[in-house]
Amino acid sequence: MAVAAVLGAQWGDEGKGKIVDLLAQDMSLVIRFQGGANAGHTVYLAGQKVVLHQIPSGILHECCLNIIGNGCVVDAPALIAEMQQLDNAGFSIDSTRLMISDRAHLVTPLHRWLDTRSGVDIGTTGRGIGPCYEDKFARRGIRLLDFRNSEWDQVLHNHHERIRIMADSCGFGLPPEPSQWIPRFNESIQQISSLSGDTAQIIESMHKRGKPVLLEGAQGTMLDIDHGTYPYVTSSSCSIGGAFTGTGVFLPLDFRIGIFKAYATRVGSGPFTTEQDNEIGKHLRETGQEYGATTGRDRRCGWLDIPLLKLSCRINGFNRMVITKLDCLSEFEVIRAAISTDKQGNPVYKDFEGWNCSLSTCMSRTDLPEKCQLYLDFIESEIDVPLAAISIGPERHQIILEKSLWP
Ligand code: IMP
């Protein structure tokens, strides 16, 4: 049975949630393999707004087991709050619905505290992601399995002491005292410990039994620690490599699906050559409701960057692409796409005539206005990967699927 990976091809927020949600209904297993509570995916359940940050989107489908893989960093108090929201919406969670790798590293309240104080200001989400991965790679991180260690209390106090000394010497001030965070932190770890285990073994066994598996990427390739716009990146591997290291199982990825918006956005600092810091950008932000699901920040908006998409296809070996938010371009007279850069590094654009009409009634690619089809045909021929789906609105049904290409 098929294994599919859904990855962001730009700077995150490409609309992966909707695609993962659509695919998850046919999956037995959905796995997050990197990142943590920096991700954000808004869903409406029984009329209530629920924002998923760490829990894979398969949680919304009853028959699906969801795994937070070893490549993720887990913020236990935030995870419990997320579980509570789901519980309020009628989705109760136990180990038949959610498992957490006991090798996943723990984000502590001190990581969060540090994230707002240290380092170059790259506009992080402030969720402690960078400091937690720093500790992981410095081989002094705390893993969920450490909770079983008889010296657990000492582990937390050592962590506190190290950060206190470092913060003091760097002039960051003093972190919260152990009594202000350890008891609640312990309680939250205790609560999630029944969900922890050797998830690689579960993944392997389900895959061997032919169960369909979906790997749900968070953030996007241009935020990847190795391949993104370093140092303006997140601290994990959000491209295809992370799918292997972050699960601990070699899964043949039959469907490598890259998701990209019909234009481009990014939050936080860093290069963005097609950015439109003007009326066009504002129009895109308002039409596309481009405000961060995790931080509420305005997203920076601009035109599609085709060389960037090509790079993303090269890194990830995408064999299917999905374009999202195409409807958000419907009011533009002229639509631009960068096709190269000049000697100064400025984007060179190709202009397309806007289609100026709603796409909401289109059921197939050939139903789309001709000018819209020209835009899609051009993108597809440039990136040389077929479009398996075209999202034309926020609702589940507002998507044109190319059935022959769909997992
Ligand atoms: P961090 O992941 O919080 O360390 O933030 C590093 C960079 O990645 C910042 O520019 C963030 O705005 C960006 N970032 C992190 N998570 C997401 C996401 O889910 N969507 C978009 N940008 C993100």
Residues whose N, C-alpha, C, O or C-beta is under 5 A from the ligand:
A	BS01	IMP	W11 G12 D13 N38 A39 G40 I122 G123 T124 T125 G126 R127 I129 G130 Q219 L223 V233 T234 S235 V267 G268 S269
